[in-house]
Amino acid sequence: MPMILGYWDIRGLAHAIRLLLEYTDSSYEEKQYSMGDGNVGTSVTAPLPKHAPMPGHLLLLLQAFRSWRCSLQVPEPWHGVLGSPGAQLTCVLPTQLPYLIDGSHKITQSNAILRYIARKHNLCGETEEERIRVDMLHNQAVDTCDELARVCYSPDFYLAGLPDKLKLYSQFLGKRPWFAGDKITFVDFFTYDVLDIHRIFEPKCLDAFPNLKEFMSRFEGLKKISAYMKSSRFLPRPVYSKMAVWGSK
């Protein structure tokens, strides 16, 4: 039975998950939801499952989402998707997008989903040194992703400090082909997504870092990733939801 990935019909928090699912040849289906225009009284426009939720988590929406979410006219909670009477949920927060259903496992939180898929395919690092590098970079990449998201949902200044942020990634990668070492891990999927969003935001931002550009090309050259990016399933944009001042189209 294929896994089910549920998320908005945007790139957002699901992009690295989709890339990892494709790379690992995982059997999955997507259930995508559409969002209104963010005005008061708007509602989710795609048909949602019975008892669908008001989304309780989107890190990418940050401050804008707190005031906006009250206008969503969607019944609570997610029980029609992630649970049923007597079902045992893997997570204790069944109120979020994205979600992943894999048999009896029902998971929310994008990074928990990413790690779940990675563990199934031994993509979390094989040595302790690799696992340490994976964990450190993953947390750093999450911070970088959130910082850009705050800009894209509010008109704050960001570009001035971007070279210094990217320099850290370049130094961490060094001459390695992948961020943990010689073997690809799930953090390469997440970091590729973060760097690619920044490249869309500022096309020349990686020009000063040849090793990061080579990493991007190396990742995009992976056979399964290349095939996915050429397919109709690939969803590079919109990066964010309709409330963002950048990346919503």
C-alpha positions as CSV (number, residue, x, y, z in Angstrom):
1,M,0.0,0.0,0.0
2,P,1.5,3.4,-0.9
3,M,2.3,6.0,1.7
4,I,0.1,9.1,1.7
5,L,1.7,12.5,1.9
6,G,-0.6,15.4,2.8
7,Y,0.3,19.0,2.3
8,W,-0.7,22.3,0.7
9,D,-0.3,22.6,-3.0
10,I,2.9,24.5,-2.7
11,R,6.6,23.7,-2.3
12,G,6.9,24.8,1.4
13,L,7.8,22.2,4.0
14,A,7.2,19.2,1.7
15,H,9.8,19.7,-1.0
16,A,12.7,17.9,0.7
17,I,10.3,15.1,1.7
18,R,9.1,14.7,-1.9
19,L,12.7,14.6,-3.1
20,L,13.6,11.9,-0.6
21,L,10.5,9.8,-1.5
22,E,11.5,10.0,-5.2
23,Y,15.1,9.2,-4.6
24,T,14.3,6.1,-2.5
25,D,11.7,4.8,-5.0
26,S,9.1,5.0,-2.3
27,S,5.5,4.2,-3.3
28,Y,3.5,7.2,-2.3
29,E,0.5,9.3,-3.2
30,E,0.0,13.0,-2.5
31,K,-3.1,14.6,-1.1
32,Q,-2.8,18.3,-1.7
33,Y,-4.9,21.1,-0.2
34,S,-5.4,24.6,-1.6
35,M,-5.5,27.7,0.5
36,G,-7.7,30.8,0.1
37,D,-6.3,34.3,-0.4
38,G,-5.6,35.0,3.3
39,N,-8.4,37.6,3.7
40,V,-10.8,37.5,6.5
41,G,-13.6,35.0,5.8
42,T,-11.5,33.0,3.4
43,S,-11.7,29.2,3.5
44,V,-9.7,26.3,2.3
45,T,-10.7,25.8,-1.3
46,A,-9.8,22.2,-2.0
47,P,-12.1,19.4,-0.8
48,L,-10.8,18.3,2.5
49,P,-11.4,15.0,4.2
50,K,-14.3,14.7,6.6
51,H,-13.5,16.4,9.9
52,A,-10.5,18.2,8.4
53,P,-8.5,20.5,10.6
54,M,-7.5,24.1,11.0
55,P,-3.8,23.8,10.5
56,G,-1.9,24.2,13.7
57,H,1.6,24.2,12.3
58,L,3.3,25.8,9.5
59,L,6.7,27.2,10.5
60,L,6.8,29.0,7.2
61,L,3.8,31.1,8.1
62,L,5.2,32.3,11.4
63,Q,3.6,35.6,12.6
64,A,1.3,36.1,9.7
65,F,-0.3,32.8,10.2
66,R,-1.2,33.5,13.9
67,S,-3.6,36.3,12.9
68,W,-4.8,34.7,9.7
69,R,-5.6,31.2,10.8
70,C,-8.6,32.4,12.8
71,S,-10.3,33.3,9.4
72,L,-10.1,29.7,8.1
73,Q,-13.5,28.2,8.1
74,V,-12.4,24.6,8.4
75,P,-13.8,22.2,11.0
76,E,-11.5,20.7,13.6
77,P,-9.6,18.4,14.1
78,W,-7.6,16.1,11.7
79,H,-9.2,12.9,13.0
80,G,-10.7,12.1,9.6
81,V,-7.2,12.0,8.1
82,L,-4.8,10.9,10.8
83,G,-7.0,8.9,13.1
84,S,-10.1,6.8,13.6
85,P,-11.8,5.4,16.6
86,G,-9.4,3.0,18.3
87,A,-6.5,4.0,16.1
88,Q,-3.1,4.5,17.7
89,L,-1.3,7.6,16.3
90,T,2.4,7.6,16.0
91,C,2.4,11.3,16.9
92,V,0.6,13.2,19.6
93,L,0.1,16.4,17.5
94,P,-2.4,15.3,14.8
95,T,-3.2,18.9,13.8
96,Q,-0.5,19.7,11.3
97,L,0.6,19.8,7.7
98,P,2.5,18.0,6.3
99,Y,1.5,14.6,7.4
100,L,2.6,11.1,6.3
101,I,0.6,7.9,6.6
102,D,2.5,4.7,6.2
103,G,0.4,1.8,7.2
104,S,-0.2,2.0,10.9
105,H,2.3,4.9,11.2
106,K,0.7,8.3,11.1
107,I,3.3,11.2,11.4
108,T,3.2,14.9,11.4
109,Q,6.1,17.5,11.6
110,S,8.1,17.8,8.4
111,N,11.5,16.9,10.0
112,A,10.0,13.9,11.7
113,I,8.7,12.7,8.4
114,L,12.1,13.3,6.7
115,R,13.9,11.4,9.4
116,Y,11.4,8.5,9.3
117,I,11.9,8.0,5.6
118,A,15.7,8.4,6.0
119,R,15.8,5.7,8.7
120,K,13.9,3.3,6.5
121,H,16.7,3.6,3.8
122,N,19.8,4.0,6.0
123,L,20.2,7.7,5.0
124,C,21.0,9.1,8.5
125,G,24.7,8.5,8.4
126,E,26.6,5.2,9.0
127,T,29.2,6.3,11.4
128,E,28.9,8.4,14.6
129,E,30.9,11.2,12.9
130,E,28.5,11.2,9.9
131,R,25.5,11.2,12.2
132,I,26.9,14.2,14.2
133,R,27.5,16.1,11.0
134,V,24.0,15.3,9.8
135,D,22.4,16.5,13.0
136,M,24.4,19.7,13.2
137,L,23.7,20.7,9.6
138,H,20.0,19.8,9.8
139,N,19.5,22.1,12.7
140,Q,21.5,24.9,11.1
141,A,19.5,24.5,7.8
142,V,16.2,24.6,9.7
143,D,17.3,28.0,11.2
144,T,18.3,29.3,7.8
145,C,15.1,28.2,6.2
146,D,13.0,29.9,9.0
147,E,15.0,33.1,8.6
148,L,14.2,33.3,4.9
149,A,10.6,32.4,5.5
150,R,10.2,35.4,8.0
151,V,11.4,37.7,5.2
152,C,9.1,36.2,2.6
153,Y,6.1,36.7,4.9
154,S,7.1,40.2,6.0
155,P,9.2,42.9,4.4
156,D,12.3,42.6,6.6
157,F,15.8,43.0,5.3
158,Y,17.8,39.8,4.7
159,L,20.3,39.9,1.9
160,A,23.0,41.8,3.7
161,G,23.9,38.9,6.0
162,L,23.3,36.1,3.4
163,P,26.9,35.7,2.2
164,D,28.1,35.1,5.8
165,K,25.4,32.5,6.3
166,L,26.2,30.7,3.0
167,K,29.9,30.8,3.8
168,L,29.3,28.6,6.8
169,Y,27.7,26.0,4.6
170,S,30.6,26.2,2.2
171,Q,33.1,25.7,5.0
172,F,31.1,22.8,6.5
173,L,30.9,21.0,3.1
174,G,34.6,21.6,2.3
175,K,35.8,19.2,-0.4
176,R,33.3,16.5,0.5
177,P,30.8,15.4,-2.1
178,W,28.0,15.3,0.5
179,F,27.6,17.1,3.7
180,A,28.2,14.1,6.0
181,G,31.0,12.7,3.9
182,D,31.2,10.3,0.9
183,K,27.7,9.0,1.3
184,I,24.5,10.9,0.7
185,T,22.1,11.3,3.7
186,F,18.7,12.9,4.3
187,V,20.3,16.2,5.3
188,D,21.6,16.7,1.8
189,F,17.9,16.7,0.6
190,F,16.9,19.2,3.2
191,T,20.0,21.4,2.6
192,Y,19.5,21.3,-1.1
193,D,16.0,22.6,-0.7
194,V,17.2,25.4,1.6
195,L,20.0,26.5,-0.8
196,D,17.7,26.2,-3.8
197,I,15.1,28.5,-2.3
198,H,17.8,31.0,-1.6
199,R,19.0,30.6,-5.1
200,I,15.5,31.5,-6.4
201,F,15.4,34.4,-3.9
202,E,18.8,35.7,-5.0
203,P,20.0,33.9,-8.2
204,K,23.7,34.9,-7.7
205,C,23.9,34.1,-4.0
206,L,26.0,30.9,-4.6
207,D,28.4,32.4,-7.1
208,A,31.1,33.0,-4.5
209,F,30.9,29.4,-3.3
210,P,32.0,27.0,-6.1
211,N,31.7,23.9,-3.8
212,L,28.1,24.7,-3.0
213,K,27.3,25.1,-6.7
214,E,29.0,21.8,-7.4
215,F,26.9,20.2,-4.6
216,M,23.7,21.6,-6.2
217,S,24.7,20.2,-9.6
218,R,25.7,16.9,-8.1
219,F,22.4,16.5,-6.4
220,E,20.3,17.5,-9.4
221,G,22.4,15.1,-11.5
222,L,21.3,12.1,-9.4
223,K,19.3,9.8,-11.8
224,K,16.1,9.6,-9.8
225,I,16.2,13.3,-8.8
226,S,16.8,14.4,-12.4
227,A,13.9,12.2,-13.6
228,Y,11.6,13.6,-10.9
229,M,12.5,17.2,-11.7
230,K,11.5,16.5,-15.3
231,S,8.2,14.9,-14.4
232,S,4.8,16.5,-14.0
233,R,4.9,15.6,-10.3
234,F,7.7,18.1,-9.6
235,L,6.4,21.2,-7.7
236,P,9.2,23.8,-7.4
237,R,6.7,26.7,-7.1
238,P,4.9,28.3,-5.4
239,V,7.5,28.2,-2.7
240,Y,5.2,29.7,0.0
241,S,1.6,30.3,0.5
242,K,-0.5,33.2,-0.9
243,M,0.2,35.3,2.2
244,A,3.9,35.7,1.4
245,V,5.1,38.9,-0.1
246,W,7.6,36.8,-2.1
247,G,7.5,33.2,-3.4
248,S,3.7,32.8,-3.5
249,K,3.5,32.5,-7.3
